[in-house]
Amino acid sequence: MKEVVVIHENDEWLVPLRAEFAKRGVSATEWFLDEGEVRFSDTPADAIYYNRMSASSHTRGHRFAPELTKAVLTWLQSAGRTVVNNTSVLALEVCKLSQYAALERAGLKVPRTHAVVGKKHLLAAADAFQQWPLILKPNRGGKGLGVQRFDDLASLESYLNSPSLEEPLDGTWLLQEYIQPREPFITRAEFIGRKFLYTVQVNTEDGFELCPADNCSIEDQFCPTDQTSEKFTITQRFDEHPIIGKLEGFLNDNAIDVAGIEFIENADGELFVYDVNTNTNYNQGAEQRAGVPRTGMGALADYLIAKAIA
């Protein structure tokens, strides 16, 4: 069996995965990437490398972790090593427009979206949208951070001139049509090995900042930091829905091995996909309440072990 190496920048998110490996008598190596060097001329170990780098790494003080991870994955792939969620997947993780282009190629609907660089261009861009309400969010926020709804130009202008304004990490704002949901929740479909695992409904009545992890660094009411949170509910409603097959096709087309993909249903029953999370987490409380036969982290451990022994 080859060694399994988990590349990451958040120790807390690995706690449940470690437990699942331990149940199976396997010990994975953890490679924390924040700062360091890449010795490109060296030969990397022949192992299974699982990329868990997150677009939200900067919120934990790891500003350049994605950039370092890109260099590391490039090195690994140039040496022919097996990488789960490779460099092209990392590129999708940090660019919403790249996600939307790939989703549309797979026959999926995405919200109408404009990218804006430079705060001074936002008001004109919003006015040209000719549609309200609008969602304003950073291209690289992570965990739903910074997502806000504006009902008119005046409220957007007030926010842009307020001291609470925070510039996006990469300078890119996204203006997006607001999808009025049929019910106050979004749906997140989990995939492992490019195959559907389950869907979870996430209640949005309290806001947009939604992280599915049990141990999440958002220090507010939106994060289910304990397993008793009722915000996350596993549902079977979409198990046989055509969107699942389209999402699996999208994953295969883009070599995405592990992902959580979020979509919203409008009043007419149309589904819009708006976010692809290639560093996905699972809420164990929701899994326990639903009695799922395969937990997310358990299925993930099985997938990585199977690759290691293939």
C-alpha positions as CSV (number, residue, x, y, z in Angstrom):
1,M,0.0,0.0,0.0
2,K,1.3,3.4,-0.9
3,E,1.5,6.2,1.6
4,V,-1.5,8.7,1.7
5,V,-0.4,12.3,2.1
6,V,-3.0,14.9,3.0
7,I,-2.1,18.4,1.9
8,H,-3.8,21.1,4.0
9,E,-3.6,24.3,6.0
10,N,-6.3,23.7,8.7
11,D,-5.6,21.1,11.4
12,E,-9.1,21.1,12.8
13,W,-10.7,20.0,9.5
14,L,-8.6,16.9,9.6
15,V,-9.7,15.6,13.0
16,P,-12.7,13.5,11.7
17,L,-10.6,12.2,8.7
18,R,-7.9,11.0,11.1
19,A,-10.5,9.2,13.1
20,E,-11.8,7.4,9.9
21,F,-8.3,6.4,8.9
22,A,-7.7,5.1,12.4
23,K,-10.8,2.9,12.2
24,R,-9.4,1.3,9.1
25,G,-5.9,0.8,10.7
26,V,-4.3,3.3,8.4
27,S,-2.2,6.3,9.3
28,A,-2.0,9.1,6.7
29,T,0.8,11.6,6.5
30,E,-0.2,15.2,6.9
31,W,1.6,18.0,5.0
32,F,0.8,21.4,6.3
33,L,1.4,24.1,3.6
34,D,1.6,27.7,4.6
35,E,5.1,28.8,3.8
36,G,8.2,26.9,2.6
37,E,10.1,25.9,-0.5
38,V,9.5,23.5,-3.4
39,R,12.7,21.7,-4.5
40,F,11.6,21.1,-8.0
41,S,14.7,19.2,-9.0
42,D,14.1,16.6,-6.3
43,T,12.0,13.5,-6.8
44,P,8.8,13.3,-4.6
45,A,7.9,10.1,-2.9
46,D,5.6,7.8,-4.8
47,A,2.5,8.3,-2.8
48,I,-1.2,9.3,-3.1
49,Y,-1.4,13.1,-2.5
50,Y,-4.8,14.5,-1.5
51,N,-5.1,18.3,-2.0
52,R,-7.3,19.9,0.7
53,M,-6.2,23.5,0.2
54,S,-9.0,26.0,0.7
55,A,-9.8,29.3,-0.9
56,S,-10.5,30.6,2.6
57,S,-7.0,29.9,3.9
58,H,-6.3,33.7,4.2
59,T,-9.0,33.9,6.9
60,R,-6.8,31.7,9.1
61,G,-3.7,33.7,8.4
62,H,-2.3,31.6,5.6
63,R,-2.4,34.1,2.8
64,F,-0.1,32.4,0.3
65,A,-1.0,28.8,1.0
66,P,-2.9,28.3,-2.3
67,E,0.1,29.7,-4.2
68,L,2.5,27.4,-2.4
69,T,0.1,24.5,-3.0
70,K,0.0,25.3,-6.7
71,A,3.8,25.0,-6.9
72,V,3.8,21.8,-4.9
73,L,1.1,20.2,-7.0
74,T,2.9,21.2,-10.2
75,W,6.0,19.5,-8.9
76,L,4.1,16.3,-8.0
77,Q,2.3,16.1,-11.3
78,S,5.4,16.7,-13.3
79,A,6.9,13.7,-11.6
80,G,3.9,11.6,-12.5
81,R,2.5,11.3,-8.9
82,T,-1.2,10.6,-8.2
83,V,-2.8,13.9,-7.1
84,V,-6.5,13.9,-5.9
85,N,-7.8,17.3,-6.8
86,N,-4.9,18.5,-9.0
87,T,-3.7,21.9,-10.1
88,S,-6.6,22.5,-12.5
89,V,-9.0,21.8,-9.6
90,L,-7.1,24.3,-7.4
91,A,-7.5,26.9,-10.2
92,L,-11.2,26.4,-10.2
93,E,-11.3,26.6,-6.4
94,V,-10.0,30.2,-6.5
95,C,-11.9,31.5,-9.5
96,K,-15.7,31.6,-9.6
97,L,-15.9,32.6,-13.3
98,S,-13.8,29.6,-14.2
99,Q,-16.3,27.5,-12.2
100,Y,-19.3,29.0,-14.0
101,A,-17.8,28.5,-17.5
102,A,-17.1,24.9,-16.7
103,L,-20.6,24.4,-15.2
104,E,-22.3,25.9,-18.2
105,R,-20.3,23.6,-20.5
106,A,-21.8,20.7,-18.6
107,G,-25.3,22.0,-19.2
108,L,-25.9,23.5,-15.8
109,K,-27.5,26.9,-15.0
110,V,-25.5,29.5,-13.1
111,P,-26.6,32.9,-11.9
112,R,-26.1,35.9,-14.1
113,T,-22.7,37.3,-12.9
114,H,-20.4,40.2,-13.6
115,A,-16.8,40.4,-12.4
116,V,-15.5,43.8,-11.3
117,V,-12.0,44.9,-10.4
118,G,-11.8,48.3,-8.7
119,K,-14.3,49.6,-6.2
120,K,-14.9,52.8,-8.4
121,H,-16.4,50.6,-11.1
122,L,-19.0,48.8,-8.9
123,L,-21.8,51.4,-9.0
124,A,-21.7,51.7,-12.8
125,A,-21.5,47.9,-13.1
126,A,-24.5,47.5,-10.8
127,D,-26.5,50.1,-12.6
128,A,-25.8,48.5,-16.0
129,F,-27.0,45.2,-14.5
130,Q,-30.6,46.6,-14.7
131,Q,-31.8,44.1,-12.1
132,W,-32.4,44.3,-8.4
133,P,-31.8,42.8,-5.8
134,L,-28.1,42.1,-6.5
135,I,-25.6,40.0,-4.5
136,L,-22.1,41.4,-4.0
137,K,-19.4,39.0,-3.0
138,P,-15.6,38.6,-3.2
139,N,-14.3,36.2,-5.7
140,R,-12.1,34.7,-3.0
141,G,-13.9,34.8,0.3
142,G,-14.5,31.3,1.4
143,K,-17.1,29.9,3.8
144,G,-19.7,32.4,2.4
145,L,-17.8,35.3,3.9
146,G,-18.6,38.8,2.6
147,V,-21.8,37.8,0.7
148,Q,-24.3,40.7,0.9
149,R,-27.6,41.5,-0.8
150,F,-28.5,45.0,-1.9
151,D,-32.0,46.0,-3.0
152,D,-31.1,49.3,-4.8
153,L,-28.2,51.4,-5.9
154,A,-28.4,53.8,-3.0
155,S,-27.9,51.0,-0.4
156,L,-24.9,49.6,-2.4
157,E,-23.4,53.1,-2.6
158,S,-23.8,53.6,1.1
159,Y,-22.0,50.3,1.8
160,L,-19.1,51.1,-0.6
161,N,-18.5,54.4,1.3
162,S,-18.8,52.9,4.7
163,P,-15.8,51.9,7.0
164,S,-17.0,48.3,7.1
165,L,-16.1,47.7,3.5
166,E,-13.5,45.1,2.9
167,E,-11.7,44.7,-0.3
168,P,-11.6,41.2,-1.9
169,L,-8.4,39.2,-1.4
170,D,-7.6,39.2,-5.2
171,G,-9.2,42.5,-5.9
172,T,-12.1,40.9,-7.8
173,W,-15.8,41.6,-6.9
174,L,-18.7,39.5,-8.2
175,L,-22.0,41.2,-8.9
176,Q,-24.7,38.5,-9.2
177,E,-28.4,38.3,-9.7
178,Y,-30.3,37.4,-6.5
179,I,-32.1,34.1,-6.9
180,Q,-35.3,34.2,-4.8
181,P,-35.4,30.7,-3.3
182,R,-38.6,28.6,-3.2
183,E,-37.8,27.9,0.4
184,P,-35.1,29.5,2.7
185,F,-32.3,27.1,2.1
186,I,-29.6,26.1,-0.3
187,T,-28.7,22.6,-1.3
188,R,-25.1,21.2,-1.2
189,A,-24.4,17.9,-3.1
190,E,-21.4,15.9,-1.9
191,F,-19.3,13.9,-4.3
192,I,-16.4,11.5,-3.6
193,G,-14.5,9.8,-6.4
194,R,-16.6,11.8,-8.8
195,K,-19.6,9.9,-7.5
196,F,-22.7,11.3,-5.7
197,L,-22.8,10.6,-1.9
198,Y,-25.7,12.7,-0.6
199,T,-27.3,16.1,-0.5
200,V,-27.6,18.4,2.5
201,Q,-30.0,21.3,2.9
202,V,-28.6,24.4,4.6
203,N,-31.0,26.8,6.2
204,T,-30.2,30.4,5.2
205,E,-32.6,32.3,7.4
206,D,-29.8,33.7,9.6
207,G,-27.5,34.7,6.8
208,F,-25.1,33.6,4.1
209,E,-22.0,32.6,6.0
210,L,-22.4,28.9,5.8
211,C,-19.7,26.4,6.7
212,P,-20.6,22.7,6.9
213,A,-17.6,21.7,9.1
214,D,-18.1,20.7,12.7
215,N,-15.0,22.6,13.6
216,C,-15.2,25.8,11.7
217,S,-13.2,29.0,12.2
218,I,-16.2,31.4,11.7
219,E,-16.7,32.8,15.2
220,D,-20.4,33.6,14.9
221,Q,-23.9,32.2,14.9
222,F,-23.7,30.9,11.3
223,C,-21.2,28.1,11.9
224,P,-22.4,24.8,13.3
225,T,-19.5,24.4,15.7
226,D,-21.4,21.7,17.6
227,Q,-23.0,18.6,16.2
228,T,-26.5,19.5,17.5
229,S,-27.0,22.3,14.9
230,E,-30.3,22.0,13.1
231,K,-29.1,24.2,10.2
232,F,-27.8,21.3,8.2
233,T,-30.3,18.5,7.2
234,I,-29.5,15.6,4.9
235,T,-32.2,15.1,2.3
236,Q,-33.0,12.5,-0.3
237,R,-35.1,14.9,-2.4
238,F,-32.5,15.2,-5.2
239,D,-31.1,11.7,-5.2
240,E,-32.8,10.8,-8.5
241,H,-32.8,14.3,-9.9
242,P,-31.2,14.9,-13.3
243,I,-28.9,17.6,-11.8
244,I,-26.9,14.9,-10.1
245,G,-25.9,13.2,-13.4
246,K,-25.0,16.6,-14.8
247,L,-22.8,17.4,-11.8
248,E,-21.1,14.1,-12.1
249,G,-20.4,14.9,-15.7
250,F,-19.0,18.2,-14.7
251,L,-16.7,16.6,-12.2
252,N,-15.4,14.0,-14.8
253,D,-14.9,16.7,-17.4
254,N,-12.7,18.7,-15.0
255,A,-10.9,15.9,-13.2
256,I,-12.4,16.9,-9.8
257,D,-12.3,13.9,-7.5
258,V,-13.8,15.4,-4.3
259,A,-16.2,18.3,-4.1
260,G,-19.3,19.8,-2.5
261,I,-21.4,21.7,-5.0
262,E,-24.0,24.2,-3.9
263,F,-27.2,25.1,-5.8
264,I,-30.4,27.0,-5.2
265,E,-34.0,26.4,-6.4
266,N,-36.1,29.4,-7.5
267,A,-39.9,29.7,-7.3
268,D,-40.3,28.1,-10.7
269,G,-38.3,25.0,-9.7
270,E,-35.2,26.0,-11.7
271,L,-31.9,25.0,-10.2
272,F,-28.9,27.4,-10.3
273,V,-25.4,26.2,-9.3
274,Y,-23.4,28.9,-7.7
275,D,-20.4,27.4,-5.9
276,V,-18.0,24.5,-6.3
277,N,-16.1,23.7,-3.1
278,T,-13.2,21.4,-3.9
279,N,-12.1,21.4,-0.2
280,T,-15.3,20.0,1.2
281,N,-16.3,19.3,4.8
282,Y,-19.1,17.3,6.3
283,N,-21.4,17.9,9.3
284,Q,-21.3,14.8,11.5
285,G,-24.4,15.9,13.4
286,A,-26.5,15.9,10.2
287,E,-25.1,12.5,9.2
288,Q,-25.9,11.0,12.6
289,R,-29.5,12.4,12.6
290,A,-30.1,11.1,9.1
291,G,-28.4,7.7,9.8
292,V,-26.5,7.8,6.5
293,P,-24.9,4.4,5.6
294,R,-21.7,6.1,4.6
295,T,-20.4,9.2,6.2
296,G,-18.5,11.8,4.2
297,M,-15.2,11.4,5.9
298,G,-15.6,7.6,6.0
299,A,-16.3,7.4,2.3
300,L,-13.3,9.8,1.7
301,A,-11.0,7.6,3.7
302,D,-12.2,4.5,1.8
303,Y,-11.6,6.3,-1.5
304,L,-8.0,7.3,-0.7
305,I,-7.1,3.9,0.7
306,A,-8.5,2.2,-2.4
307,K,-6.2,4.4,-4.5
308,A,-3.2,3.6,-2.3
309,I,-3.7,-0.2,-2.7
310,A,-4.6,-0.1,-6.4
